[in-house]
């Protein structure tokens, strides 16, 4: 069944209409079109022009997508690595302390204070870092926190700071 809010991307529904869809659809399945709409806004105003709530959504969704696809190493080395300096705060903000602690462990395993693209890439290339990140990946896949559900709750609580 085709979802009414998805027609090649997020359309013109209000954020309140979007949140109401969580009563009909799995809330975490609604996140991708919202992420795309925020990313379009980012194209116009830059990351700094987004609200804290919007930055949180992009950061958490980037972590979910990258770690589920290729692990923490992929999160740190792809363009999503730009969120490394803020991701732990974002996870705590949406009330995912277990994943926040795990992600902090992954950052610590990098062995670098700098979280810029080159430092992240260089760190992930080291064999001992890869072993530590592999362990973080295993723990991430077994964590019980519902990151998508928590993010949806965060969006609902911060609706006036999203796409306004």
Backbone as a chain_set.jsonl record, in Angstrom:
{"seq": "XXXXXXXXXXXXXXXXXXXXXXXXXXXXXXXXXXXXXXXXXXXXXXXXXXXXXXXXXXXXXXXXXXXXXXXXXXXXXXXXXXXXXXXXXXXXXXXXXXXXXXXXXXXXXXXXXXXXXXXXXXXXXXXXXXXXXXXXXXXXXXXXXXXXXXXXXXXXXXXXXXXX", "coords": {"N": [[0.833, -1.181, 0.0], [0.571, 2.151, -0.851], [1.951, 4.903, 0.807], [0.23, 7.745, 1.978], [1.587, 10.18, 2.418], [3.891, 10.036, 1.063], [5.257, 10.652, -1.923], [7.411, 10.367, -3.893], [8.95, 11.833, -2.222], [8.994, 13.935, 0.711], [6.03, 15.72, 1.082], [3.753, 18.524, 1.114], [2.497, 18.383, 3.634], [1.679, 19.434, 6.968], [3.767, 19.574, 9.92], [2.307, 18.684, 12.063], [0.345, 17.111, 10.825], [2.044, 15.177, 9.825], [3.017, 14.019, 12.231], [0.649, 12.969, 13.206], [0.318, 10.856, 11.489], [1.738, 8.884, 12.677], [-0.012, 7.431, 14.169], [-1.135, 5.72, 12.408], [0.828, 4.507, 10.843], [3.954, 2.739, 11.274], [5.892, 4.563, 13.404], [8.753, 4.954, 13.086], [9.084, 4.393, 10.409], [8.322, 6.635, 9.144], [10.278, 8.495, 9.186], [12.231, 8.892, 7.148], [11.171, 10.502, 4.894], [10.79, 12.911, 6.278], [13.387, 13.491, 7.072], [14.471, 13.956, 4.523], [13.094, 16.29, 3.801], [14.071, 18.083, 5.701], [16.735, 18.022, 4.971], [16.545, 19.226, 2.469], [15.842, 21.811, 3.275], [18.188, 22.383, 4.618], [19.91, 22.585, 2.446], [19.242, 25.079, 1.559], [19.684, 26.818, 3.759], [21.92, 26.003, 5.125], [23.727, 23.951, 7.544], [24.013, 25.296, 9.968], [21.862, 26.969, 9.904], [19.719, 25.456, 10.591], [17.365, 24.37, 13.079], [18.046, 23.271, 16.469], [16.579, 20.97, 16.915], [16.108, 20.049, 14.295], [18.748, 19.591, 13.436], [19.365, 17.546, 15.193], [17.644, 15.507, 14.327], [18.69, 15.01, 11.735], [21.305, 14.165, 12.428], [20.89, 11.869, 14.076], [19.446, 10.208, 12.347], [21.397, 9.886, 10.358], [23.341, 8.456, 11.78], [21.897, 6.08, 12.372], [21.345, 5.104, 9.761], [23.951, 4.765, 8.619], [25.428, 3.168, 10.502], [23.822, 0.901, 10.622], [24.123, 0.06, 8.021], [26.902, -0.206, 7.514], [28.394, -0.04, 9.826], [30.062, 1.655, 12.611], [32.47, 2.627, 11.6], [31.81, 3.299, 8.987], [29.96, 5.335, 9.486], [31.683, 7.278, 10.587], [33.485, 7.793, 8.466], [32.069, 8.411, 6.135], [30.163, 11.141, 4.671], [28.475, 11.607, 6.753], [30.017, 11.729, 8.99], [30.375, 14.337, 9.714], [28.603, 14.8, 11.712], [29.68, 13.684, 13.94], [30.861, 15.215, 16.121], [28.56, 16.073, 17.478], [26.833, 13.94, 17.893], [26.56, 12.299, 20.231], [25.4, 14.015, 22.131], [23.015, 14.478, 20.753], [21.83, 11.92, 20.769], [21.439, 11.588, 23.517], [19.663, 13.681, 23.868], [17.36, 12.707, 22.625], [16.684, 10.783, 24.354], [18.124, 8.301, 24.419], [20.138, 6.867, 26.116], [21.755, 4.542, 26.343], [22.664, 3.934, 23.733], [23.891, 6.337, 23.279], [26.016, 6.226, 25.129], [27.379, 4.004, 24.093], [28.05, 5.004, 21.565], [29.712, 7.064, 22.344], [31.776, 5.495, 23.318], [32.647, 4.416, 20.901], [33.598, 6.726, 19.648], [35.628, 7.383, 21.428], [37.278, 5.19, 20.991], [38.455, 5.858, 18.62], [40.666, 7.335, 19.225], [41.385, 9.992, 18.882], [41.292, 13.475, 19.333], [40.416, 15.415, 17.657], [37.648, 15.721, 15.517], [37.343, 16.001, 12.799], [36.985, 15.467, 9.216], [39.398, 14.363, 8.032], [40.89, 13.477, 10.286], [39.096, 11.593, 11.349], [38.939, 9.744, 9.233], [41.642, 8.914, 9.045], [41.936, 7.729, 11.561], [40.111, 5.568, 11.487], [41.346, 3.895, 9.707], [43.296, 2.561, 11.114], [44.221, -0.588, 12.408], [43.765, -1.474, 15.088], [41.798, 0.293, 15.871], [39.755, -0.414, 14.156], [39.133, -2.974, 15.142], [38.112, -2.304, 17.675], [35.929, -0.715, 16.89], [34.435, -2.642, 15.54], [33.585, -4.197, 17.691], [31.966, -2.306, 18.965], [30.047, -2.055, 16.958], [28.849, -4.616, 17.068], [27.693, -4.493, 19.611], [25.953, -2.351, 19.205], [24.097, -3.409, 17.377], [22.796, -5.154, 19.024], [21.641, -3.647, 21.005], [18.851, -2.573, 22.953], [17.376, -0.233, 22.696], [14.843, 1.707, 21.176], [15.544, 3.49, 18.756], [14.43, 4.816, 16.504], [11.732, 5.079, 17.317], [12.075, 6.616, 19.646], [13.154, 8.895, 18.479], [10.994, 9.757, 16.975], [9.215, 10.397, 19.048], [10.646, 12.518, 20.139], [10.494, 14.328, 18.003], [7.741, 14.789, 18.009], [7.476, 16.078, 20.494], [8.925, 18.345, 19.976], [7.747, 19.694, 17.908], [7.285, 22.33, 17.09], [9.692, 23.29, 16.397], [10.509, 22.196, 14.089], [10.803, 22.227, 10.689], [9.744, 24.852, 10.354]], "CA": [[0.0, 0.0, 0.0], [1.327, 3.393, -0.957], [1.718, 5.793, 1.934], [-0.305, 8.994, 1.426], [2.508, 11.3, 2.578], [5.113, 9.806, 0.303], [5.076, 10.639, -3.371], [8.701, 10.789, -4.399], [9.59, 12.663, -1.204], [8.081, 14.565, 1.658], [5.267, 16.758, 0.397], [3.415, 19.762, 1.812], [1.781, 18.221, 4.884], [2.257, 20.121, 8.121], [4.44, 18.668, 10.849], [1.257, 18.076, 12.869], [-0.209, 16.024, 10.006], [3.087, 14.147, 9.801], [3.017, 13.341, 13.529], [-0.599, 12.202, 13.298], [0.487, 9.617, 10.728], [2.304, 7.897, 13.586], [-1.101, 6.597, 14.675], [-1.512, 4.791, 11.348], [2.013, 3.831, 10.342], [5.075, 2.576, 12.2], [6.52, 5.899, 13.451], [10.113, 5.015, 12.559], [9.059, 4.343, 8.942], [7.978, 7.97, 8.655], [11.402, 9.411, 9.389], [13.004, 9.189, 5.936], [10.721, 11.696, 4.16], [11.043, 14.097, 7.086], [14.819, 13.755, 6.929], [14.687, 14.546, 3.197], [12.59, 17.659, 3.823], [15.033, 18.877, 6.478], [17.941, 18.128, 4.154], [16.27, 20.255, 1.458], [15.968, 23.088, 3.972], [19.617, 22.563, 4.861], [20.489, 23.051, 1.192], [18.968, 26.512, 1.43], [20.127, 27.639, 4.894], [23.119, 25.433, 5.734], [23.514, 23.224, 8.795], [23.894, 26.269, 11.042], [20.546, 27.603, 9.799], [18.691, 24.538, 11.084], [17.146, 24.38, 14.519], [18.676, 22.163, 17.192], [15.754, 19.779, 16.687], [16.362, 19.586, 12.933], [20.099, 19.027, 13.419], [19.279, 16.275, 15.922], [17.005, 14.533, 13.431], [19.658, 14.631, 10.697], [22.426, 13.431, 13.026], [20.454, 10.539, 14.52], [19.131, 9.422, 11.156], [22.671, 9.543, 9.711], [23.933, 7.369, 12.569], [21.109, 4.867, 12.149], [21.539, 4.629, 8.388], [25.33, 4.343, 8.365], [25.838, 2.052, 11.354], [23.075, -0.282, 10.189], [24.603, -0.351, 6.698], [28.313, -0.588, 7.461], [29.053, 0.098, 11.11], [30.542, 2.963, 13.053], [33.512, 3.072, 10.676], [31.139, 3.948, 7.864], [29.421, 6.595, 9.988], [32.754, 8.249, 10.767], [34.229, 8.114, 7.252], [31.205, 9.009, 5.117], [29.832, 12.538, 4.96], [27.778, 11.627, 8.044], [31.005, 12.01, 10.022], [30.241, 15.727, 10.157], [27.773, 14.806, 12.913], [30.397, 13.035, 15.045], [31.01, 16.041, 17.315], [27.299, 16.338, 18.164], [25.937, 12.784, 17.917], [26.287, 11.815, 21.593], [24.403, 14.935, 22.688], [21.747, 14.241, 20.054], [21.256, 10.673, 21.281], [20.935, 11.885, 24.865], [18.521, 14.584, 23.702], [16.166, 11.926, 22.281], [16.528, 9.805, 25.435], [18.744, 7.012, 24.099], [21.419, 6.918, 26.828], [22.599, 3.362, 26.089], [23.321, 4.122, 22.442], [24.79, 7.487, 23.445], [27.235, 5.727, 25.784], [28.062, 3.149, 23.125], [28.615, 5.87, 20.535], [30.849, 7.732, 22.984], [32.854, 4.497, 23.318], [33.168, 4.339, 19.527], [34.385, 7.948, 19.434], [36.835, 7.234, 22.246], [38.118, 4.177, 20.338], [39.182, 6.484, 17.516], [41.942, 7.806, 19.753], [41.685, 11.324, 18.393], [40.476, 14.553, 19.905], [39.828, 16.102, 16.507], [36.626, 14.917, 14.843], [37.193, 16.467, 11.426], [36.949, 14.376, 8.244], [40.702, 13.715, 7.867], [41.226, 12.759, 11.526], [38.22, 10.425, 11.438], [39.373, 8.791, 8.209], [42.936, 8.361, 9.446], [41.745, 6.865, 12.732], [39.399, 4.339, 11.11], [42.262, 3.04, 8.95], [44.167, 1.799, 12.01], [43.681, -1.915, 12.688], [43.253, -1.574, 16.458], [40.553, 1.058, 15.901], [38.754, -1.246, 13.483], [38.697, -4.03, 16.08], [37.274, -1.667, 18.698], [34.674, -0.315, 16.256], [33.674, -3.87, 15.288], [32.927, -4.543, 18.956], [30.88, -1.328, 19.126], [29.002, -2.442, 16.005], [28.131, -5.78, 17.615], [26.87, -4.015, 20.723], [24.903, -1.493, 18.643], [23.063, -4.246, 16.777], [22.066, -5.881, 20.06], [21.037, -2.715, 21.967], [17.406, -2.664, 22.97], [16.682, 1.043, 22.569], [14.108, 1.96, 19.944], [16.031, 4.8, 18.347], [13.427, 5.435, 15.632], [10.58, 5.451, 18.128], [12.482, 7.731, 20.507], [13.299, 10.076, 17.634], [9.64, 10.201, 16.641], [8.714, 11.058, 20.257], [11.363, 13.799, 20.208], [9.904, 15.196, 16.976], [6.418, 15.177, 18.503], [7.658, 17.027, 21.599], [9.597, 19.544, 19.462], [7.103, 19.947, 16.616], [7.338, 23.74, 16.695], [11.066, 23.61, 16.006], [10.805, 21.362, 12.924], [10.27, 22.713, 9.411], [8.956, 26.074, 10.534]], "C": [[0.879, 1.246, 0.0], [0.973, 4.321, 0.191], [1.293, 7.162, 1.407], [0.65, 10.179, 1.505], [3.743, 11.158, 1.715], [4.796, 9.688, -1.174], [6.362, 11.174, -3.984], [9.451, 11.676, -3.413], [8.548, 13.256, -0.29], [7.347, 15.679, 0.946], [4.853, 17.851, 1.369], [2.646, 19.585, 3.111], [2.467, 19.001, 5.988], [2.935, 19.096, 9.015], [3.403, 17.989, 11.745], [0.584, 16.925, 12.111], [0.764, 14.858, 9.954], [3.065, 13.335, 11.098], [1.771, 12.485, 13.686], [-0.504, 10.885, 12.523], [1.103, 8.508, 11.577], [1.251, 7.011, 14.229], [-1.499, 5.523, 13.675], [-0.346, 3.93, 10.897], [3.034, 3.652, 11.463], [5.833, 3.903, 12.231], [7.917, 5.952, 12.844], [10.142, 4.95, 11.029], [8.744, 5.703, 8.331], [9.168, 8.918, 8.622], [12.13, 9.797, 8.107], [12.475, 10.406, 5.175], [10.903, 12.984, 4.952], [12.514, 14.489, 7.003], [15.109, 14.426, 5.585], [14.214, 15.995, 3.154], [13.547, 18.566, 4.594], [16.317, 19.059, 5.685], [17.752, 19.151, 3.035], [16.38, 21.649, 2.073], [17.44, 23.403, 4.224], [20.326, 23.07, 3.607], [20.308, 24.546, 0.993], [19.644, 27.343, 2.516], [21.415, 27.153, 5.542], [22.792, 24.749, 7.046], [23.275, 24.194, 9.949], [22.537, 26.96, 11.046], [19.41, 26.716, 10.266], [18.532, 24.692, 12.589], [17.887, 23.208, 15.152], [17.896, 20.872, 16.953], [16.019, 19.197, 15.297], [17.749, 18.972, 12.801], [20.103, 17.663, 14.112], [18.695, 15.192, 15.033], [17.997, 14.068, 12.371], [20.787, 13.781, 11.272], [22.024, 12.01, 13.408], [20.112, 9.656, 13.33], [20.402, 9.012, 10.41], [23.335, 8.387, 10.46], [23.205, 6.06, 12.3], [21.393, 4.267, 10.77], [22.937, 4.043, 8.195], [25.735, 3.147, 9.215], [25.092, 0.782, 10.951], [23.559, -0.807, 8.84], [26.041, -0.857, 6.725], [29.082, -0.368, 8.744], [29.503, 1.518, 11.413], [31.632, 3.496, 12.127], [32.912, 3.804, 9.492], [30.54, 5.285, 8.296], [30.517, 7.663, 10.058], [33.408, 8.674, 9.456], [33.368, 8.654, 6.116], [30.904, 10.446, 5.504], [29.091, 12.68, 6.291], [28.736, 11.909, 9.198], [30.965, 13.451, 10.508], [29.42, 15.829, 11.442], [28.475, 14.194, 14.122], [30.529, 13.929, 16.279], [29.713, 16.237, 18.115], [26.452, 15.097, 18.428], [25.621, 12.293, 19.324], [25.248, 12.707, 22.264], [23.036, 14.709, 22.048], [21.066, 12.975, 20.571], [20.722, 10.851, 22.702], [19.681, 12.751, 24.796], [17.245, 13.804, 23.379], [15.929, 10.791, 23.274], [16.949, 8.394, 25.033], [20.113, 6.946, 24.778], [22.326, 5.723, 26.57], [23.36, 3.519, 24.776], [24.253, 5.327, 22.501], [26.101, 7.043, 24.084], [28.049, 4.851, 24.839], [28.744, 3.992, 22.048], [29.797, 6.665, 21.091], [32.042, 6.78, 23.045], [33.482, 4.376, 21.937], [34.036, 5.561, 19.221], [35.697, 7.85, 20.205], [37.814, 6.245, 21.594], [38.926, 4.761, 19.186], [40.539, 6.998, 17.966], [42.35, 9.162, 19.241], [40.76, 12.331, 19.057], [39.745, 15.283, 18.791], [38.824, 15.178, 15.822], [36.318, 15.476, 13.459], [37.338, 15.274, 10.474], [38.284, 13.646, 8.123], [41.074, 12.91, 9.11], [40.388, 11.5, 11.674], [38.662, 9.342, 10.462], [40.686, 8.121, 8.587], [42.78, 7.382, 10.601], [41.127, 5.531, 12.346], [40.297, 3.383, 10.33], [43.155, 2.188, 9.847], [43.484, 0.507, 12.45], [43.089, -2.023, 14.095], [41.949, -0.791, 16.619], [39.441, 0.238, 15.254], [38.238, -2.35, 14.394], [37.757, -3.45, 17.14], [35.918, -1.249, 18.109], [33.814, -1.524, 15.925], [32.933, -4.308, 16.541], [31.772, -3.577, 19.233], [29.717, -1.646, 18.183], [28.171, -3.598, 16.556], [27.198, -5.354, 18.751], [25.71, -3.162, 20.205], [23.754, -2.344, 18.105], [22.239, -4.983, 17.828], [21.418, -4.963, 21.099], [19.525, -2.761, 21.843], [16.665, -1.354, 22.791], [16.044, 1.199, 21.191], [14.444, 3.366, 19.467], [14.996, 5.508, 17.475], [12.211, 5.902, 16.404], [10.884, 6.632, 19.038], [12.63, 9.02, 19.698], [11.93, 10.629, 17.263], [9.009, 10.918, 17.843], [9.35, 12.436, 20.414], [10.767, 14.79, 19.211], [8.536, 15.69, 17.445], [6.526, 16.243, 19.589], [8.257, 18.348, 21.131], [9.007, 19.989, 18.129], [7.219, 21.395, 16.157], [8.731, 24.19, 16.297], [11.482, 22.81, 14.761], [10.047, 21.908, 11.715], [9.314, 23.89, 9.579], [9.654, 27.223, 9.867]], "O": [[1.823, 1.351, 0.782], [-0.205, 4.496, 0.503], [1.921, 7.691, 0.489], [0.52, 11.11, 0.71], [4.559, 12.077, 1.646], [4.145, 8.739, -1.612], [6.401, 12.281, -4.521], [10.5, 12.218, -3.759], [7.349, 13.087, -0.507], [7.97, 16.501, 0.274], [5.545, 18.08, 2.361], [2.171, 20.581, 3.656], [3.68, 19.209, 5.957], [2.705, 17.894, 8.881], [3.595, 16.842, 12.146], [0.29, 15.883, 12.697], [0.363, 13.697, 10.028], [3.092, 12.104, 11.063], [1.838, 11.39, 14.243], [-1.173, 9.911, 12.868], [1.001, 7.33, 11.235], [1.575, 5.957, 14.776], [-2.126, 4.53, 14.042], [-0.522, 2.748, 10.601], [2.975, 4.342, 12.481], [6.364, 4.331, 11.207], [8.237, 6.915, 12.147], [11.109, 5.396, 10.411], [8.887, 5.89, 7.123], [9.072, 10.023, 8.087], [12.604, 10.928, 7.992], [13.269, 11.282, 4.833], [11.143, 14.04, 4.366], [12.847, 15.667, 6.878], [15.906, 15.361, 5.518], [14.863, 16.839, 2.536], [13.801, 19.696, 4.177], [16.923, 20.13, 5.72], [18.691, 19.865, 2.686], [16.943, 22.559, 1.463], [17.881, 24.541, 4.065], [21.239, 23.891, 3.696], [21.121, 25.199, 0.338], [20.124, 28.443, 2.244], [21.949, 27.825, 6.424], [21.709, 24.94, 7.6], [22.432, 23.942, 10.81], [22.108, 27.479, 12.075], [18.264, 27.159, 10.336], [19.463, 25.1, 13.282], [18.3, 22.274, 14.465], [18.489, 19.803, 16.806], [16.141, 17.981, 15.146], [17.916, 17.951, 12.135], [20.773, 16.735, 13.66], [19.208, 14.074, 14.998], [18.133, 12.868, 12.133], [21.182, 12.785, 10.667], [22.737, 11.056, 13.098], [20.457, 8.474, 13.316], [20.473, 7.902, 9.883], [23.833, 7.447, 9.84], [23.841, 5.041, 12.029], [21.649, 3.07, 10.642], [23.081, 2.942, 7.664], [26.329, 2.201, 8.697], [25.678, -0.3, 10.941], [23.418, -1.995, 8.552], [26.37, -1.825, 6.039], [30.306, -0.495, 8.756], [29.352, 2.437, 10.609], [31.706, 4.703, 11.897], [33.448, 4.819, 9.047], [30.608, 6.263, 7.551], [30.311, 8.803, 9.644], [33.849, 9.818, 9.344], [33.896, 9.301, 5.212], [31.345, 10.915, 6.554], [29.084, 13.758, 6.886], [28.294, 12.292, 10.281], [31.464, 13.756, 11.592], [29.522, 16.814, 12.173], [27.915, 14.187, 15.218], [30.327, 13.447, 17.394], [29.768, 16.536, 19.308], [25.442, 15.19, 19.125], [24.483, 11.898, 19.578], [24.318, 12.207, 22.897], [22.014, 14.747, 22.734], [19.854, 12.966, 20.785], [19.666, 10.317, 23.042], [18.749, 12.568, 25.579], [16.161, 14.195, 23.811], [15.07, 9.938, 23.054], [16.23, 7.424, 25.272], [21.139, 6.966, 24.099], [23.548, 5.87, 26.577], [24.563, 3.264, 24.717], [25.294, 5.338, 21.843], [27.177, 7.438, 23.634], [29.276, 4.951, 24.797], [29.882, 3.72, 21.667], [30.772, 6.908, 20.38], [33.184, 7.197, 22.85], [34.7, 4.249, 21.811], [35.093, 5.434, 18.602], [36.755, 8.199, 19.682], [39.029, 6.442, 21.643], [39.967, 4.217, 18.819], [41.465, 7.085, 17.16], [43.542, 9.462, 19.168], [39.588, 12.05, 19.306], [38.604, 15.714, 18.956], [39.109, 14.005, 15.578], [35.176, 15.433, 13.002], [37.768, 14.196, 10.887], [38.301, 12.415, 8.111], [41.529, 11.773, 8.991], [40.899, 10.455, 12.077], [38.747, 8.168, 10.821], [40.827, 6.904, 8.463], [43.416, 6.328, 10.618], [41.563, 4.481, 12.819], [40.032, 2.182, 10.297], [43.716, 1.193, 9.387], [42.31, 0.511, 12.82], [42.019, -2.607, 14.268], [41.092, -1.171, 17.416], [38.316, 0.205, 15.753], [37.04, -2.631, 14.417], [36.728, -4.046, 17.457], [34.883, -1.412, 18.755], [32.589, -1.45, 16.017], [31.783, -4.741, 16.466], [30.71, -4.001, 19.69], [28.551, -1.522, 18.559], [26.941, -3.564, 16.515], [26.056, -5.805, 18.833], [24.598, -3.252, 20.727], [22.584, -2.043, 18.343], [21.11, -5.391, 17.557], [20.716, -5.447, 21.987], [18.986, -2.963, 20.754], [15.435, -1.353, 22.737], [16.646, 0.859, 20.173], [13.713, 4.317, 19.744], [14.716, 6.687, 17.691], [11.711, 7.002, 16.173], [10.065, 7.538, 19.189], [12.276, 10.101, 20.168], [11.736, 11.845, 17.242], [8.341, 11.938, 17.67], [8.678, 13.402, 20.775], [10.56, 15.958, 19.541], [8.212, 16.869, 17.297], [5.755, 17.203, 19.6], [8.116, 19.365, 21.811], [9.701, 20.596, 17.313], [7.249, 21.659, 14.955], [8.929, 25.34, 15.905], [12.664, 22.755, 14.421], [8.823, 22.03, 11.726], [8.22, 23.909, 9.015], [9.158, 28.349, 9.899]]}, "num_chains": 1, "name": "protein.A"}
